[in-house]
Amino acid sequence: MSNTYHQVYIQAVFAVKYREAIITNECKSKILSVIGNLINETGCKQ
């Protein structure tokens, strides 16, 4: 099959057990920056 194009979108949702807020504001920005860097390095879209 020539000229066939596929694009797959995957959505990841992170939730903690019992939805307790265990991520402090001090760590939140660092966690989000690490996740963002991983997304950019793999060529994914945000």
Phi and psi restraints in degrees (range 20) as a CNS / XPLOR table:
assign (resid 1 and name C) (resid 2 and name N)
       (resid 2 and name CA) (resid 2 and name C) 1.0 -88.2 20.0 2
assign (resid 2 and name N) (resid 2 and name CA)
       (resid 2 and name C) (resid 3 and name N) 1.0 155.7 20.0 2
assign (resid 2 and name C) (resid 3 and name N)
       (resid 3 and name CA) (resid 3 and name C) 1.0 58.7 20.0 2
assign (resid 3 and name N) (resid 3 and name CA)
       (resid 3 and name C) (resid 4 and name N) 1.0 36.6 20.0 2
assign (resid 3 and name C) (resid 4 and name N)
       (resid 4 and name CA) (resid 4 and name C) 1.0 -95.8 20.0 2
assign (resid 4 and name N) (resid 4 and name CA)
       (resid 4 and name C) (resid 5 and name N) 1.0 134.4 20.0 2
assign (resid 4 and name C) (resid 5 and name N)
       (resid 5 and name CA) (resid 5 and name C) 1.0 -127.0 20.0 2
assign (resid 5 and name N) (resid 5 and name CA)
       (resid 5 and name C) (resid 6 and name N) 1.0 132.9 20.0 2
assign (resid 5 and name C) (resid 6 and name N)
       (resid 6 and name CA) (resid 6 and name C) 1.0 -128.2 20.0 2
assign (resid 6 and name N) (resid 6 and name CA)
       (resid 6 and name C) (resid 7 and name N) 1.0 143.4 20.0 2
assign (resid 6 and name C) (resid 7 and name N)
       (resid 7 and name CA) (resid 7 and name C) 1.0 -142.0 20.0 2
assign (resid 7 and name N) (resid 7 and name CA)
       (resid 7 and name C) (resid 8 and name N) 1.0 126.7 20.0 2
assign (resid 7 and name C) (resid 8 and name N)
       (resid 8 and name CA) (resid 8 and name C) 1.0 -117.1 20.0 2
assign (resid 8 and name N) (resid 8 and name CA)
       (resid 8 and name C) (resid 9 and name N) 1.0 129.6 20.0 2
assign (resid 8 and name C) (resid 9 and name N)
       (resid 9 and name CA) (resid 9 and name C) 1.0 -110.1 20.0 2
assign (resid 9 and name N) (resid 9 and name CA)
       (resid 9 and name C) (resid 10 and name N) 1.0 130.0 20.0 2
assign (resid 9 and name C) (resid 10 and name N)
       (resid 10 and name CA) (resid 10 and name C) 1.0 -122.6 20.0 2
assign (resid 10 and name N) (resid 10 and name CA)
       (resid 10 and name C) (resid 11 and name N) 1.0 131.3 20.0 2
assign (resid 10 and name C) (resid 11 and name N)
       (resid 11 and name CA) (resid 11 and name C) 1.0 -111.1 20.0 2
assign (resid 11 and name N) (resid 11 and name CA)
       (resid 11 and name C) (resid 12 and name N) 1.0 127.9 20.0 2
assign (resid 11 and name C) (resid 12 and name N)
       (resid 12 and name CA) (resid 12 and name C) 1.0 -108.2 20.0 2
assign (resid 12 and name N) (resid 12 and name CA)
       (resid 12 and name C) (resid 13 and name N) 1.0 131.5 20.0 2
assign (resid 12 and name C) (resid 13 and name N)
       (resid 13 and name CA) (resid 13 and name C) 1.0 -119.7 20.0 2
assign (resid 13 and name N) (resid 13 and name CA)
       (resid 13 and name C) (resid 14 and name N) 1.0 125.8 20.0 2
assign (resid 13 and name C) (resid 14 and name N)
       (resid 14 and name CA) (resid 14 and name C) 1.0 -104.2 20.0 2
assign (resid 14 and name N) (resid 14 and name CA)
       (resid 14 and name C) (resid 15 and name N) 1.0 128.9 20.0 2
assign (resid 14 and name C) (resid 15 and name N)
       (resid 15 and name CA) (resid 15 and name C) 1.0 -142.9 20.0 2
assign (resid 15 and name N) (resid 15 and name CA)
       (resid 15 and name C) (resid 16 and name N) 1.0 142.7 20.0 2
assign (resid 15 and name C) (resid 16 and name N)
       (resid 16 and name CA) (resid 16 and name C) 1.0 -92.8 20.0 2
assign (resid 16 and name N) (resid 16 and name CA)
       (resid 16 and name C) (resid 17 and name N) 1.0 161.7 20.0 2
assign (resid 16 and name C) (resid 17 and name N)
       (resid 17 and name CA) (resid 17 and name C) 1.0 -60.4 20.0 2
assign (resid 17 and name N) (resid 17 and name CA)
       (resid 17 and name C) (resid 18 and name N) 1.0 132.9 20.0 2
assign (resid 17 and name C) (resid 18 and name N)
       (resid 18 and name CA) (resid 18 and name C) 1.0 61.9 20.0 2
assign (resid 18 and name N) (resid 18 and name CA)
       (resid 18 and name C) (resid 19 and name N) 1.0 13.2 20.0 2
assign (resid 18 and name C) (resid 19 and name N)
       (resid 19 and name CA) (resid 19 and name C) 1.0 54.6 20.0 2
assign (resid 19 and name N) (resid 19 and name CA)
       (resid 19 and name C) (resid 20 and name N) 1.0 35.5 20.0 2
assign (resid 19 and name C) (resid 20 and name N)
       (resid 20 and name CA) (resid 20 and name C) 1.0 -80.4 20.0 2
assign (resid 20 and name N) (resid 20 and name CA)
       (resid 20 and name C) (resid 21 and name N) 1.0 142.6 20.0 2
assign (resid 20 and name C) (resid 21 and name N)
       (resid 21 and name CA) (resid 21 and name C) 1.0 -82.1 20.0 2
assign (resid 21 and name N) (resid 21 and name CA)
       (resid 21 and name C) (resid 22 and name N) 1.0 88.0 20.0 2
assign (resid 21 and name C) (resid 22 and name N)
       (resid 22 and name CA) (resid 22 and name C) 1.0 -99.1 20.0 2
assign (resid 22 and name N) (resid 22 and name CA)
       (resid 22 and name C) (resid 23 and name N) 1.0 -9.8 20.0 2
assign (resid 22 and name C) (resid 23 and name N)
       (resid 23 and name CA) (resid 23 and name C) 1.0 -88.4 20.0 2
assign (resid 23 and name N) (resid 23 and name CA)
       (resid 23 and name C) (resid 24 and name N) 1.0 118.4 20.0 2
assign (resid 23 and name C) (resid 24 and name N)
       (resid 24 and name CA) (resid 24 and name C) 1.0 -79.0 20.0 2
assign (resid 24 and name N) (resid 24 and name CA)
       (resid 24 and name C) (resid 25 and name N) 1.0 160.6 20.0 2
assign (resid 24 and name C) (resid 25 and name N)
       (resid 25 and name CA) (resid 25 and name C) 1.0 -63.0 20.0 2
assign (resid 25 and name N) (resid 25 and name CA)
       (resid 25 and name C) (resid 26 and name N) 1.0 -28.9 20.0 2
assign (resid 25 and name C) (resid 26 and name N)
       (resid 26 and name CA) (resid 26 and name C) 1.0 -63.9 20.0 2
assign (resid 26 and name N) (resid 26 and name CA)
       (resid 26 and name C) (resid 27 and name N) 1.0 -38.8 20.0 2
assign (resid 26 and name C) (resid 27 and name N)
       (resid 27 and name CA) (resid 27 and name C) 1.0 -89.2 20.0 2
assign (resid 27 and name N) (resid 27 and name CA)
       (resid 27 and name C) (resid 28 and name N) 1.0 -22.9 20.0 2
assign (resid 27 and name C) (resid 28 and name N)
       (resid 28 and name CA) (resid 28 and name C) 1.0 -58.2 20.0 2
assign (resid 28 and name N) (resid 28 and name CA)
       (resid 28 and name C) (resid 29 and name N) 1.0 -46.3 20.0 2
assign (resid 28 and name C) (resid 29 and name N)
       (resid 29 and name CA) (resid 29 and name C) 1.0 -65.5 20.0 2
assign (resid 29 and name N) (resid 29 and name CA)
       (resid 29 and name C) (resid 30 and name N) 1.0 -37.3 20.0 2
assign (resid 29 and name C) (resid 30 and name N)
       (resid 30 and name CA) (resid 30 and name C) 1.0 -68.0 20.0 2
assign (resid 30 and name N) (resid 30 and name CA)
       (resid 30 and name C) (resid 31 and name N) 1.0 -41.8 20.0 2
assign (resid 30 and name C) (resid 31 and name N)
       (resid 31 and name CA) (resid 31 and name C) 1.0 -62.4 20.0 2
assign (resid 31 and name N) (resid 31 and name CA)
       (resid 31 and name C) (resid 32 and name N) 1.0 -46.0 20.0 2
assign (resid 31 and name C) (resid 32 and name N)
       (resid 32 and name CA) (resid 32 and name C) 1.0 -65.3 20.0 2
assign (resid 32 and name N) (resid 32 and name CA)
       (resid 32 and name C) (resid 33 and name N) 1.0 -35.2 20.0 2
assign (resid 32 and name C) (resid 33 and name N)
       (resid 33 and name CA) (resid 33 and name C) 1.0 -69.1 20.0 2
assign (resid 33 and name N) (resid 33 and name CA)
       (resid 33 and name C) (resid 34 and name N) 1.0 -37.0 20.0 2
assign (resid 33 and name C) (resid 34 and name N)
       (resid 34 and name CA) (resid 34 and name C) 1.0 -66.0 20.0 2
assign (resid 34 and name N) (resid 34 and name CA)
       (resid 34 and name C) (resid 35 and name N) 1.0 -44.4 20.0 2
assign (resid 34 and name C) (resid 35 and name N)
       (resid 35 and name CA) (resid 35 and name C) 1.0 -62.5 20.0 2
assign (resid 35 and name N) (resid 35 and name CA)
       (resid 35 and name C) (resid 36 and name N) 1.0 -42.7 20.0 2
assign (resid 35 and name C) (resid 36 and name N)
       (resid 36 and name CA) (resid 36 and name C) 1.0 -62.0 20.0 2
assign (resid 36 and name N) (resid 36 and name CA)
       (resid 36 and name C) (resid 37 and name N) 1.0 -41.2 20.0 2
assign (resid 36 and name C) (resid 37 and name N)
       (resid 37 and name CA) (resid 37 and name C) 1.0 -64.3 20.0 2
assign (resid 37 and name N) (resid 37 and name CA)
       (resid 37 and name C) (resid 38 and name N) 1.0 -40.8 20.0 2
assign (resid 37 and name C) (resid 38 and name N)
       (resid 38 and name CA) (resid 38 and name C) 1.0 -62.7 20.0 2
assign (resid 38 and name N) (resid 38 and name CA)
       (resid 38 and name C) (resid 39 and name N) 1.0 -39.9 20.0 2
assign (resid 38 and name C) (resid 39 and name N)
       (resid 39 and name CA) (resid 39 and name C) 1.0 -63.9 20.0 2
assign (resid 39 and name N) (resid 39 and name CA)
       (resid 39 and name C) (resid 40 and name N) 1.0 -45.0 20.0 2
assign (resid 39 and name C) (resid 40 and name N)
       (resid 40 and name CA) (resid 40 and name C) 1.0 -66.3 20.0 2
assign (resid 40 and name N) (resid 40 and name CA)
       (resid 40 and name C) (resid 41 and name N) 1.0 -39.9 20.0 2
assign (resid 40 and name C) (resid 41 and name N)
       (resid 41 and name CA) (resid 41 and name C) 1.0 -66.3 20.0 2
assign (resid 41 and name N) (resid 41 and name CA)
       (resid 41 and name C) (resid 42 and name N) 1.0 -31.6 20.0 2
assign (resid 41 and name C) (resid 42 and name N)
       (resid 42 and name CA) (resid 42 and name C) 1.0 -88.6 20.0 2
assign (resid 42 and name N) (resid 42 and name CA)
       (resid 42 and name C) (resid 43 and name N) 1.0 -4.0 20.0 2
assign (resid 42 and name C) (resid 43 and name N)
       (resid 43 and name CA) (resid 43 and name C) 1.0 80.7 20.0 2
assign (resid 43 and name N) (resid 43 and name CA)
       (resid 43 and name C) (resid 44 and name N) 1.0 17.1 20.0 2
assign (resid 43 and name C) (resid 44 and name N)
       (resid 44 and name CA) (resid 44 and name C) 1.0 -81.3 20.0 2
assign (resid 44 and name N) (resid 44 and name CA)
       (resid 44 and name C) (resid 45 and name N) 1.0 165.1 20.0 2
assign (resid 44 and name C) (resid 45 and name N)
       (resid 45 and name CA) (resid 45 and name C) 1.0 -96.5 20.0 2
assign (resid 45 and name N) (resid 45 and name CA)
       (resid 45 and name C) (resid 46 and name N) 1.0 145.0 20.0 2
